[in-house]
């Protein structure tokens, strides 16, 4: 995987949940996937696609959680 792509993914997560939690989410998701502790630079194309898929899925889950939380807070305020 290209380092610039990895940095972009990290920044996306950090933008939605903050610096420390964003970094933790990405690293934990990577380690729990079948990629494990393998270096980012040594991933082949198939592993890169898999890791990108897993991280996109986790990103959507986080956004859904945040939206549900906003909806719940908005309904209570009415």
C-alpha positions in Angstrom: 0.0 0.0 0.0 1.2 3.5 -0.8 2.0 5.5 2.3 0.1 8.5 1.0 -3.0 6.4 0.7 -2.5 5.1 4.3 -2.0 8.7 5.5 -5.2 9.8 3.7 -7.2 7.0 5.4 -5.7 7.9 8.8 -6.7 11.6 8.3 -10.3 10.6 7.3 -10.7 8.7 10.6 -9.1 11.5 12.6 -11.4 14.0 11.1 -14.6 12.2 12.2 -13.5 11.0 15.7 -10.4 13.0 16.7 -6.7 12.4 16.4 -6.1 9.8 19.1 -9.3 7.8 18.7 -9.0 8.0 14.9 -5.5 6.5 15.0 -6.6 3.8 17.4 -9.6 2.8 15.3 -7.5 2.4 12.2 -4.7 0.4 13.9 -7.1 -1.8 15.8 -9.2 -2.5 12.7 -6.0 -3.4 10.8 -4.7 -5.7 13.5 -8.0 -7.5 13.9 -8.2 -8.0 10.1 -6.4 -10.9 8.4 -3.5 -8.4 7.7 -2.5 -8.3 11.3 0.9 -6.8 12.1 2.2 -6.8 8.6 3.9 -3.6 7.5 1.8 -1.2 5.3 4.6 -0.9 2.8 4.8 -4.6 2.2 1.1 -5.2 1.4 0.4 -6.6 -2.0 -2.5 -5.3 -4.2 -5.0 -7.9 -3.0 -4.2 -7.2 0.7 -4.4 -3.4 0.0 -7.9 -3.9 -1.5 -9.0 -6.0 1.4 -7.7 -3.6 4.1 -9.3 -0.6 2.3 -12.6 -2.5 2.2 -12.4 -3.3 5.9 -11.5 0.3 6.8 -14.3 1.7 4.7 -16.8 -0.6 6.3 -15.6 0.5 9.8 -15.7 4.2 8.7 -19.4 3.8 7.6 -20.1 2.1 11.0 -18.7 5.0 12.9 -20.6 7.5 10.8 -23.9 5.6 11.3 -23.2 5.5 15.1 -22.7 9.3 15.1 -25.9 9.9 13.0 -27.9 7.6 15.3 -26.6 9.5 18.3 -27.5 12.9 16.7 -31.0 11.6 15.8 -31.6 10.4 19.4 -30.4 13.6 20.9 -32.6 15.6 18.5 -35.7 13.6 19.3 -35.2 14.1 23.0 -34.8 17.8 22.6 -38.2 18.2 20.9 
